[in-house]
Amino acid sequence: QTGGSSSGIGTTASLWAANVGSDTGGSVISPSNANMLVGIRPTIGRISRYGVIPITADHDTAGPMTRTVADAAILLGALEGASPDPHDPATTTCTPPPGRDYTKFLRADALKGARIGIPRAFYYDRITVPGEASPRGGLNAEQAKAMTDAIAVLKQQGAIVVDPADVPSFVDRDPQKNFLAWDYCSGAEQAKGRDANCSVNFKYRMKRYFNLWLKSLGPSAPVKTLTELRQWNITHMKGGAVRYGQSRLDISDEMDLDADKARNEADVEKDKALSRDQGIDGVLKGTASQSSAASQSSAASQSSGMKLDAILTPGGAGAGLAARAGYPIIVVPFGLVPNAPTPALPSGFNARPAPFGVGFTGASCSEPRLIELAYAFEQATKRRVRPEL
């Protein structure tokens, strides 16, 4: 089970010590969670993206996928440059620890006194997003029990648990200021003319940065632009060039890099506001504003003024918010839960229990603190289950 992207099954099976994943919207965290691995999606710029095939520079990053937090700390230091990379200006964002040594943050007692927030709305409990008729999100009973156990571990280890500590933009009743009501334009149904309620960041910047990446390859590039790639796929369709379609290429190729620039810049600012100011920073610092009476009376306001080290999210669920913000998240294995796929498997098929982890999300450049928390949690639980080979 690859979790939709970077896989990691070789590391899970102990065929090698670790692997490097690439992540735009969860492609390190989701497969790590699905394969009982520790995954770190770092702050944008912590690791140079030079040479990585791009979707959007706002969210693309490489990250470690390993069996333990210690291995992830080692690999993160190996991936980070000793000095900023001139090919990637974002590498000036964070300052590496001395010697790029993250193993110094492997402290088994790091949860003592740590302030951890529990963002109940959406991550744990179903909520109805403004403008929608049915609630979404939340956990099933087995997952909820696992998270209750995880929270109990935090308390046993001396952490101060702030519960609830909801993400302000998740509970804002204004649909224009609600993160969950503002997704990325990602398919044919969100092509031009039908994309007013989604961010064009992915489809605009994919065209821009993919063209720049191809240009960096020089004469060796088999195609020169995203447009040429898309056309090549269409020409070779009968040969199986596009097995699963190419709707993301289609909606990216239709973007005009000049005429659509202002729209993209406006959407990027909205992305940042909902994921940072009213998102992760808002809940960690307790500084986010509340835009309506309904949101002011919500659980989010109860965490106002609470300075937190991290928020705790179930499985790989926290990856989307962290990716949109460009902030770090670490997922740590926490055992198995009964697998209840939707829709249900056909009669006679019994799904095996599925891996389940917990995620620690923090502010920009907070990898040292998150490694401390993740390592302390891992050492207190040691719930990773080795696969049967």
N, C-alpha and C positions, 0 to 999 in steps of 0.2 A: 504494500500500500504506500504509494508515493505522496499522498496528501495533495496531489495535483501538480507537483513540480519537482523539486531538486532531488528527490528520492532519499538516499542515505541508507538503502538496504544493505549495502556492502559493509558499512560501518556497524549497523545493527547486528549483522551476522559475524562480526569480528574478523572479517576478511582483511581488514586494515584498521588502523587506529582512528582515523578521522577522515572527513571529507569537507570540501568547501561547497556551499550552496550559494546560489544567487537569488536575491529577494527583491521584488518590486512591491508586492502587496500581500506577502505571507509565505513566500516560497522557500524560506528556511524554517520558519516556525511551524507551519502546517505539517510538512513531512516529518519534522523532528518529533512533533507530538504523535503523529500516526505510527512512528517507528521506534518509540521508546528511546529517543535520543535527547541529549541536551542541545539546544539550538540557540545561537545568539544572532539576532538581527541588530547590528550596531547602529549608532548614530550615523546619519549620512555624512560621509567625509572621513569617518574614523579609518576606513580602509579605502584606498584609491580605487576608483572605478575604471581607470584607464585600461582599455582593452576589453572590458566587459561589453557584450552585445547589449545595447541599451533599449529600454522602453521610454523611461523618462528620468532625467538626472535628478529630479526632485525626490525620487523614491528608490532608485536602483542602488543596490549594495551587495557585496559578497559577505558571507558570514560563516562561522564554524558550525559544524554538525558533528557531535562526538558522543561517546558513551558516558562521559563524566564531566562535571563542571571543571575539574582540574585540567582535563584535556582541552576543553573549550577555551580556558584561560590561556593555555600555552599557545594554541593555534591562533587565537586573536592577536597575541603579541607578535607572532611570526608574520601575520598578514598585514599588520599596521606598519607603515613606513616610519623610519627614524626621523624624517623631516617631511614637510609638505611636498607633495608631488606637483611639479609645474604643469603637468598634464591635467590635473584635477584640482581646481581652485577650492573645492569644498574641503580638501584635506587640511586646511588651516582652521577648521571649526573646533576641533578638540586637541588638547595637548596630551601626548602620550605619557604614561607614567615612566619614571626613570628606567632606562634599559628596555622599555616596552614589556616590562615584567608584570603580568597580571596575576602571577601565582602568589604574590605578596598579599593579595586580597582574599586568599582562601582561608577564611577564619570561621571555625566551627561555632564560635560564640557570637557571630555577627547579628543574629536576630534579637539578642538582648537589647531592649530599649529602642529597637527599630520601630518606626511608625508605618504601618501597612494599612492601606485603605481597601475596602471591599465595595466595588462598584456594582451594586445589586441590579439596578435598572438595566435591562437587556442582557447583561452577561449572566446573571443568575436567575432573574425573574422576567417573565414575558411582559412586554409593554406595547401599547398601541402608539405607533408613530403618527404625528400630526398629518392629517390628510389620508390616512389609511383606515380601513374598516376593521381589520383583524389584528390581534397582537402578534408579535414575533419575538424571537430570541428566547432566552431562558434555558434551563437545564431539565433533563428528565430526572426521575427519582434517584437513579443510581449515580448519575453525575453530581447531583445536588449533595448526596451523601458523601461522595469523595471530596467535594469542596468543603463540606462541614468538617471533615476529618483534617483537611489541610489547614483550615483556620484554627482548629484546636491545636495543631502542632505549633503554629506561630505563637499562640498564647503560652503553650507549655515551654517554649524556648525563650520566653520573656519579651516577646514583641508586644507593642501597643497596637491593638487592632481597632481601627476606626470603621464602624459598621452601622449604617451605610455610609459610603463616600462615593456618591454617584457622579458620573461624568456630566458636567452641566449641559453640554450641547446634546446629550442623549435625552434629557428630560425637558428641554425647552419646548414649549407648546407652540412657538412660532415656527411653521415649517421652513421658513427661510433661514432660521438659525438653528436647525436641528441636524446634527451630523448624520443620523440614520436616514433622513429624508433626502440626503445629498450624496449620491453615489457617483462613481465614475461612469462616463459614457463608455460602454464596453461591447455593444453588439449592434446588429443591423437595425434593431428596433430603436436605437438611439443615434441614428444617422442624422445628418444635417436636416434641420427643420423639425426634428423630434427630440432635440437635446437641450431644451430650456431648463429642465430640472435635474441636470447632471453636469458634473465637471468635465470639461473637454481636455483636461490636462493630459490624460493618457494618449488620446488619439492625436492631439496636436503635437505633443513633444516626441511621441514615437516617430513621427515622420521627420521631424527636425533632427533628432539625435541619431536616428538610424542612418540618415543621409550623411551626417558628419562622420559616423563610424566607418561607413563604406569608403568615404573619401580618405580616411586615415590609412586604409589598406593599400592605397596607391593602385598601380596598374594590375595588381593581382586580384582585385575585387571582381568576382564573377558577374556582378551587376553593379550599377553605379548609383541607383536610387531605390527607394522603397517602391516607387511607381514601376520601375523596371522589374523588381522582384515579383510584385503582384501580377504584372502582365505575363511574366514567365510562367508563373503558377497556372494562370488561366490557359495559356497555350498548351501546357503539358498536363492538363486536367485528366485526360483519359489515361495517362500513364500513372496516375495515382499521386501526383505531386501535392494535391491538397486533399488529404484523406478526411479531414474533419472541418473543411471549409476554411475561409480566411476573412471572416466578417470584421475582425479587428484591423486587418490590413486595409480592408475596403473603407471603413469609416475613418481610418487615419489618412489614407491617400486622398480622400475628398477634402481634407483641410487645406486651406490656403495660408501658407506661413506668413504672409503679409497681411491680408485682409482679416484673418482670424486672430492676429496677435493680441489685440486689445481684449478680446473675449477671453483668451487663455490667461492673460495676466490677471484679469478680474477674478477668474475662477480659482487661480492659484492662491490669491489673497484670501478668498473665502475658505478654501481648503485649510489654509494655515490657521485662520481664525477659529474654525470649528474643531480642528484637531489639536491645536496648541493652546491658544488663549482661553477658549471655552471648552477645551478638551483636557489633555494631559496636564498642562501647566495649571489650568483652572482648578482641577481637583487636587493636585499635589500641593499647590500653594494656597488654595482656598481663596483665590482672588478673582475668580470669574464672576462677571455680572450676570444677574438674572433678569430676563427681559419681559417676564409676565407674572401676574399674580399666581398663576397655576404653578409655574416653575419655582417661584419663591417659596411656596408652601411644600415643595417636594423634598425628598430626602437629600437632594443635592445641597440644599442650604444648610443641612445639619452638619456638613463637613466644612462649612465656611470658617476660615481661619485656622483650620487644621493643617499643619505643615507635615507632609508625608514624604517618606523615602521612596515609596513605590505603591502601585496598586496591584492587586492579585486577581488575575483573570483565569477562567477555566480553559483547559486544553489550549488550542491554538487561537481561541476567539479574540484575544487582544491584538493579534497581528495587524488587522486592518487599520485600527486607530493609530498604532505606533508607526506603521508604514506611511500613512498620510501625513503625520507630523514629522517624519524623519528622525524619530526618537528610538532609543534602544529598548528591546524586550528580550528576555531570556526565558525559555521554557525548560522545565525540569520534569523528568518522568515521575509519575506518581501511581504506578500500578496499572491494573486492568479494570474495566467496567464492562458489564454485559452489553453486547452489541445488539442494538435494536434499529436496524437500518429502515429508512423510509424511502420508497415503499418497502413493505416486508418482503423477505425472501420467499420464493415458492415453497410449497409444502414439501417437507423432506429435507430441506436445507437448514442446517443449524449454524448460525453465525458464531464464530469463536469470540471470546471476550476481546475487546479492543483496547489498545494502549490509551492512556489518559495522563496528561501532564498538567502542571500549573505554570502560569506565566507571571513573571515579575516585570512590570513596565515602569520606566523612570523618565526623568527629564533628560534633555540634551546632554550628551557627554557623561552620563552617570553610570557608564559600564563598570567602573571600579566598585561602586556601591552595590549595583545589581549582582555582580559576581559574588560579593560578600554574602548577600542575602540568599542567593541561589545555592551557594556552597553549604551554608549553614542549614538550609532546609534539606538539601540532599543528604547531608551527613546525619541529620536527625531522623530521616525516614528510610533511606536506602530501599526505595520501592521499585527500582528498575527491575524488570523481569527479562531475563535472557531468552531469546527465541529458541524454540526446539528445532534443531536442524536434522 
